[in-house]
Amino acid sequence: MVRGTLEVLLVSAKGLENTDFLSNMDPYVIITCRTQEHKSSVASGKGSDPEWNENFVFALSDDVPELLIKIMDSDGTSEDDFVGEAKKVVTRRHLMHKKKTMGDGKSLHIEEKVK
C-alpha cells in the first residue's frame, strides 16, 4: 500500500573516472527503490563532472526504502560501462540529503524529500 512519495533530485557528479579512452564519457544514472527504477538522460560528452538536474518520484510504503544509485557510461553500440554506485537508506525523519561520497574523491549530488 502506498503511504507517500520520495522525490529525488539528481543534480550532478564530480570526479568520476573516465571509462572512455579517446573521448569524454557519456554518463547516466539508474536510481532504484525496491522494484521501481528510473533512468536519467545521458549527459553526452560531459565526462567526469556531469550535471543532470532531473527529478524522479518513487511511491513509498511503510518499510524503510533503500536507494541504489548506479552510474553508467553510455557506449552506444557496445555494452555500457559501470562507473560506480552508492546506496542510501531513506527514513521518514530524513528530509534531505545533499551529497553522497563514493570514495576516491568522487561524489554524487542528490537531494531527497519524503512526503
ABEGO torsion letter per residue (X at the ends): XBAEBBBBBBABBBGBBBABAABBBBBBBBBBBEABBBBBBBBBGAEABBBAGBBBBBBBBABBBBBBBBBBBBAGABBBBBAEBBBBBBBAABABBABBBAEGGBBBBBBBBBX
